[in-house]
Amino acid sequence: MTDEKQCLTEQYVWEVPVRATHWVNMLAIIVLSVTGVFIGSPTPVGLDPADYVMGWVRVVHFTAGYTFAVSVASRIWWAFVGNRHAGWREFVPFVYPEGRRNMGRMFLYYTFLSRKVPHPIGHNALAGATYLLVFVLYLVMVATGFALYAEHAPGGVMHTLFTPLYALFSNQGMRLTHHLVMWLLIGFAIHHIYSAWLMDVKERGGVMSSIFGGYKPVKREE
């Protein structure tokens, strides 16, 4: 065990912007989901209209929405200026031969067809490809959310900016899409926590702790 520890070194993997946007996204999604469900199905029982409850819920929802949009935009920008573990190439492993091989190895492990545990330093290839889909869902959520918000001022700058969405969706269709993506993101979050914990136990690579401190123990030759 001592020799094994001596072969490990701490490597700075997740930079501050990566960790910050990760936690901002998490908190924003929680707030948006809770307030969004209330907005979609308000419970007026026991509420005094004079308390302006729905108004405050909407203010919190919109504030969290703006925060989420800025965080997502910041993370996308960092994919082009951050270190290689945060770079955009991590999210498209399927376009590279080595990335496809790594995706295959991870798939075999996840489906119990292989006992060999991959030990990537950053994202494993299958997770990276999944995060690409998650960011697409983020963008759909942001776009439909702001398009719905802009309906309060027809002809305004934001309303004009989202004109293509109004042509693609009816108002109800946009609301249903926004609501569906919320549940998809909640489902992903559940799987994300489970798989991160699983790989932390199996890899013993500090996956969970690294998203707090940024460092992961890796073999010196890596």
For each residue, the residues with C-beta under 8 A, 3 or more apart:
1: 4 5
2: 5 6
3: 6 7
4: 1 7 8
5: 1 2 8
6: 2 3
7: 3 4 219 220
8: 4 5 217 218 219 220
9: 217 218 219 220
10: 215 216 217
11: 121 215 216 217 218 222
12: 15 83 214 215
13: 83 85 121 122 210 214 215 216
14: 18 19 22 85 86 210 211 214
15: 12 18 19 78 82 83 86 214
16: 19 20 214
17: 20 21 74 75 78 82 86
18: 14 15 21 22 75 78 82 85 86 214
19: 14 15 16 22 23 211 212 214
20: 16 17 23 24 71
21: 17 18 24 25 71 72 74 75 78
22: 14 18 19 25 26 211
23: 19 20 26 27
24: 20 21 27 28 67 68 71
25: 21 22 28 29 68 71 72 75 138
26: 22 23 29 30 189
27: 23 24 30 31
28: 24 25 31 32 64 65 67 68 71
29: 25 26 32 33 68 185 186 189
30: 26 27 33 34
31: 27 28 34 35 60 61 64
32: 28 29 35 36 61 64 65 68 182
33: 29 30 36 37 182 185 186
34: 30 31 37 38
35: 31 32 38 39 57 58 60 61 64
36: 32 33 39 40 61 178 179 182
37: 33 34 40 41
38: 34 35 41 42 43 57
39: 35 36 42 54 57 58 61
40: 36 37 175 179
41: 37 38
42: 38 39 54
43: 38 47
44: 47
45:
46:
47: 43 44 51 53
48: 51 53
49: 52
50:
51: 47 48
52: 49 55 56
53: 47 48 56 57
54: 39 42 57 58
55: 52 58 59
56: 52 53 59 60
57: 35 38 39 53 54 60 61
58: 35 39 54 55 61 62
59: 55 56 62 63
60: 31 35 56 57 63 64
61: 31 32 35 36 39 57 58 64 65
62: 58 59 65 66 149
63: 59 60 66 67
64: 28 31 32 35 60 61 67 68
65: 28 32 61 62 68 69 142 145 146 149
66: 62 63 69 70
67: 24 28 63 64 70 71
68: 24 25 28 29 32 64 65 71 72 138 141 142
69: 65 66 72 73 142 146
70: 66 67 73 74
71: 20 21 24 25 28 67 68 74 75
72: 21 25 68 69 75 76 135 138 139 142
73: 69 70 76 77
74: 17 21 70 71 77 78
75: 17 18 21 25 71 72 78 79 135
76: 72 73 79 80 135
77: 73 74 80 81
78: 15 17 18 21 74 75 81 82 86
79: 75 76 82 86 87 88 91
80: 76 77 87 88
81: 77 78
82: 15 17 18 78 79 85 86 87
83: 12 13 15 86 87
84: 87 89 90 122
85: 13 14 18 82 90 121 122 123
86: 14 15 17 18 78 79 82 83 90 122
87: 79 80 82 83 84 90
88: 79 80 91 92
89: 84 92 93 96
90: 84 85 86 87 93 122 123 128 131
91: 79 88 128 129 131 132 135
92: 88 89 95 96 99 128 129 132
93: 89 90 96 98 99 100 102 103 125 126 128 129
94: 99 100 103 129
95: 92 99
96: 89 92 93 99 100
97: 100 101
98: 93 101 102
99: 92 93 94 95 96 102 103 125 128
100: 93 94 96 97 103 104 125
101: 97 98 104 105
102: 93 98 99 105 106 118 120 124 125 126
103: 93 94 99 100 106 107 125 126 129
104: 100 101 107 108
105: 101 102 108 109 114 116 118 125
106: 102 103 109 110 118 124 125 126 127
107: 103 104 110 111 126
108: 104 105 111 113 114 116
109: 105 106 112 113 114 115 116 117 118
110: 106 107 126
111: 107 108
112: 109
113: 108 109
114: 105 108 109
115: 109
116: 105 108 109
117: 109 199 202 203
118: 102 105 106 109 124
119: 203 205 219 222
120: 102 123 124 125
121: 11 13 85 216 218 222
122: 13 84 85 86 90 128
123: 85 90 120 127 128 131
124: 102 106 118 120 127 128 199
125: 93 99 100 102 103 105 106 120 128 129
126: 93 102 103 106 107 110 129 130
127: 106 123 124 130 131 195
128: 90 91 92 93 99 122 123 124 125 131 132
129: 91 92 93 94 103 125 126 132 133
130: 126 127 133 134 188
131: 90 91 123 127 128 134 135
132: 91 92 128 129 135 136
133: 129 130 136 137
134: 130 131 137 138 185 188
135: 72 75 76 91 131 132 138 139
136: 132 133 139 140
137: 133 134 140 141 181 184 185 188
138: 25 68 72 134 135 141 142 185
139: 72 135 136 142 143
140: 136 137 143 144 177 181
141: 68 137 138 144 145 178 181 182 185
142: 65 68 69 72 138 139 145 146
143: 139 140 146 147 162 165
144: 140 141 147 148 165 169 174 177 178 181
145: 65 141 142 148 149 178
146: 65 69 142 143 149 150 158 162
147: 143 144 150 151 162 165 166 169 174
148: 144 145 151 171 174 175 178
149: 62 65 145 146 152 158
150: 146 147 153 156 158 159 161 162
151: 147 148 154 159 171
152: 149
153: 150 156 158 159
154: 151 159
155: 159 160
156: 150 153 159 160
157: 160 161
158: 146 149 150 153 161 162
159: 150 151 153 154 155 156 162 163
160: 155 156 157 163
161: 150 157 158
162: 143 146 147 150 158 159 165 166
163: 159 160 166 167
164: 167 168
165: 143 144 147 162 168 169 174
166: 147 162 163 169
167: 163 164
168: 164 165
169: 144 147 165 166 173 174 177
170: 173 174
171: 148 151 174 175
172: 175 176
173: 169 170 176 177
174: 144 147 148 165 169 170 171 177 178
175: 40 148 171 172 178 179
176: 172 173 179 180
177: 140 144 169 173 174 180 181
178: 36 141 144 145 148 174 175 181 182
179: 36 40 175 176 182 183
180: 176 177 183 184
181: 137 140 141 144 177 178 184 185
182: 32 33 36 141 178 179 185 186
183: 179 180 186 187
184: 137 180 181 187 188
185: 29 33 134 137 138 141 181 182 188 189
186: 29 33 182 183 189 190
187: 183 184 190 191
188: 130 134 137 184 185 191 192
189: 26 29 185 186 192 193
190: 186 187 193 194
191: 187 188 194 195
192: 188 189 195 196
193: 189 190 196 197
194: 190 191 197 198
195: 127 191 192 198 199
196: 192 193 199 200 207 208
197: 193 194 200 201 207 208
198: 194 195 201 202
199: 117 124 195 196 202 203 205 207
200: 196 197 203 204 205 206 207 208 209
201: 197 198 204
202: 117 198 199
203: 117 119 199 200 207
204: 200 201
205: 119 199 200 210 216 217 218
206: 200 209 210 215 216 217
207: 196 197 199 200 203 210 211 216
208: 196 197 200 211 212
209: 200 206 212 213
210: 13 14 205 206 207 213 214 215 216
211: 14 19 22 207 208
212: 19 208 209
213: 209 210
214: 12 13 14 15 16 18 19 210
215: 10 11 12 13 206 210
216: 10 11 13 121 205 206 207 210
217: 8 9 10 11 205 206
218: 8 9 11 121 205 222
219: 7 8 9 119 222
220: 7 8 9
221:
222: 11 119 121 218 219
